[in-house]
Amino acid sequence: MKQATFVYRYPALLLFFVLILAWQGICVIFKVNEFIFPSPWQIIQSLIEFHSVILKHAWATFWTTMIGFLISIIVGVFFGFVIGSSRIAYDAFYPLMTAFNALPKAAFVPILVVWFGIGAGPAILTAFLISFFPIMVNIATGLATLEPELEDVLRVLGASRKDILFKIGLPRCLPYFFASLKVAITLAFVGTTVSEMNASNQGIGYLLVSAGSAMRMPLAFAGLAVIGVMAMLMYELFSAIEKNTTAWAHRKS
């Protein structure tokens, strides 16, 4: 019974350990060279051996990602509110924002380097550019999908357009907002890492390039693992906040 309970409560953790064991087993059985595909044990050894270097670069990646992510929240919420609160604004801005989101953000890195130089600036802006769109879209969707019947009833009761948006629309947007944060934070780490690989002398992206050029594949995979852990922890943080603040949206009738 306890084993079954563990499976149902922690399926992701169980699947993770199964995949790690299978990975380790494949590398051992087929004697895979670490320069081709390092085993989990070799990656762990690199994490231990180079822990100080990895922590230094991980911290650089983390704070640049958080700054870019914070900017994306501010800009995304603002534009989402503007677009979602007006049908004209929705029809005017949404197609343009969609076209902008289709552009590969890695292509902006050389331009950002020319504007801001090599360093944290391009990484922060790349994290922002790649992560603000999900936030904007979800806020706009939450506001734009208010039922017309509900708005009519509220107007009959004397509510103004401002009251409807701030007292009804914004609370209704919270589930959309937290859902977008969970998506956007993972994208922000991707943007930061891509920028660091091309335009920085610090961060996990820089570590990946350096380890790859030195043929230290276990160290490169260790850097990828650190990125995955940071993104997963932030995802779980927003999931916990979402459950505690929007439980009403997930209750079954």
N, C-alpha and C positions, 0 to 999 in steps of 0.2 A: 504493500500500500504506500509506504514512504517513497519507494522508488518511482511508482507511478505518479505520485504527487510531485516529485522533483521534475519529472519529465514534462508535466503539464505546466508547472510554474516557471521553469527555466529552459524552454525548448531551444532558444538561441544559444545559450551557454553550452548545452549538451551538444548541439550541432557543431559549435566551434571546436570543442575538444575532439570530437570524432574526426573532423577535417584535419586538425593538427596531427592527430595520431596517424591518419592515413597518409598525410604528406610526409611525415617522418619515416613511416614504413616504406613508402615508395623510394625515397632517397637512399635508405639503407639497403633495401633488397636489390635495387638496380645500380647501386654504387654511383649515384649521380654526382658529378663533379660540382664542387661549390661555386666554381666560376660560371657554371651553366644555370644551376638552380639549387641554391643553398637549402639545407634542411632547417626546420625550426630550431633544433638544438644549436646549430652553427649561428643562427641569427641571435639566439639568446646569449651565446658566448660573445658576440660582437657588441650586444647591448651592455653587457657587463664590462667588457674591456674598454670600450669607448664611451662609457656612460657620461663622463664629464663633457666631452665634445658634443655628444648627442643632446644633452640637456641644454647646453648653450645655444645650439641651433634651434632646438625645439621651442625655447623661450622666445627667440626672435620671431619665429613663425607664428607663435601663439599671439603675441601682442600686436603684431601687424595685422593678423587676421581679425582680431577683436576690434581694432580701430576701424578697419574697412567694413566689418559687419555692423558696427554701431552706426556708421554713416549710412549704410544701406537701409537700416531700420528707419532712420529719420527721413531719408529721401523717399523710401518706398511707402511709408505710411502717409506722407504728405501727398505724393502724387496719386496714391490709391484713393485717398479721401477726395481729392479734387476730381479724379476721373469717375469714381463711383457715385458721387453726389449729384452729378449733372449728366443728363443724357447727351447733350451737345458735346461736353468735354469727353465723354466716353467714346463717342463716335469719332471725335477729332484726334484724340491722343492714342487710343488703344492700338490702332493699326500701325502707327509710327513706332510705338514702344515695342510691338511685336517684331517689326522689321529690325529694330536695333538689337533686340535680344537674339536674333538669328545670326548676327555677326560673330565670328569667332573672337573671343576675348583675348586669346593669345596674340592675335594680330595687332592688338593695341599696345602690347608691351614695348616694341621698338619706339613707337610714338611717345609713350610715357617716359621712356628713357631720355629722349631728346628734350622733353619739356622739364622733367624733374631730376634727371641724372640717375646714376646707378645707386641703389640703396632701398630704403624702406618705402619711399614715395610710390614707385610703380607697383610694389606689392600691395600696399594699402588700397590703391585705386583699382587694381585688377580684382582684388577681393570684393570691393564695392560694386564694380561693374557687373560682375558675374552673379552677385547674390541679391541685388535689390529688386530684380524683376519678379521673382516669386512672391515677395512681400507685397509689392505694388498690386499685382494681379489678384491676390487673395483678398486684400482690403477692398479693392474696387468691386470684386465679385460679391463680397459680403454686403456691401452697401447697395449694389445694383439689383440684388435679388430680393429686396424687401417686397413683400406682397402688396400689390396696389390696393387690395381690399383693406389691409391693415392701415395703410396710409390714409385711406378715405375715412375710416373709422376714427383715427386719431385727429384728423382735421375737423371732423364733426364735433369732437370733444374739445376743440379749441387749441390743439397743438399746432405750433408753427413748423415750418420746414426745418428750422434750426433745432427745435425740440425733437423732431422725429430722427434727425441725423445723429444727434449727440446722445439722446436718452434711449433710443431704440436701435439705431443703426450701428453705433460703435459697440455696444454689448453683443449684438449679433455677429460682429466681425471677429470677436475674440477667438472662437474656434478656428476660423480661417487664418487668423494672424499667427497663432501658435503652430498650426500646420505648416505655414510658410516658413517660420523660423527654423523648423527641423530640417526643411529642405535647403534653405538658404545657408545655414551654417556649414553644411558639408560642401556646398559649392564654394563658399568663401575660402575654405582650406585648399580647395583645388586651385582657385585663382591665385592665392598667395604662393603656393608651391610652384606653379607654372612660371610666375614672374621671377621668383628667386632662382629658378634654373637658368634664366636668361639675363637677369639684370640685378644681381645682388652678390655680395661677398659674405653673406651670412644667411642662416635659415636652413630648414630641411631640404628645400629645393637645391640650394647650393651644395649641401652635403651629398645629395644624390648624384649630382654631376661630378663632384670631386671623387666620391667613392667609385663611381663607374669608370672614370678615367684612370684610376689607380687599380682597377680590376679587383676591388674589394666588394664583391657581390653580397656577402653576408651583411656588411655595413650598410649597403644601399637598401637591402630588404629591411634592415633594422630601422632605417629612417622612414620607410613606407609604413612599417608597423606603428611607429610613434605617431605619424599623421593619422592613421586609422583610429588609434586609441583616443587621441585628442578630439577628433570629430565625433566618435561614438559617445564620449563622455558629455560633450556639449549637447548632443542629440538627446541623451537620456535626461540631462538637466532640464531642457525645454519640455520634454515629455512629462516630467514630474510636475513642473510648474503648470502645464496645461491641465493635468488631471486635478490639481488642487484649485484651479481658478475657473475652469469651464466644465465642472462635473455635471452641471445642469444640462449641458448640450449633449451629453452622452447617456443620460438616463433613458431607460426603456420605458415606454408607456405601458 
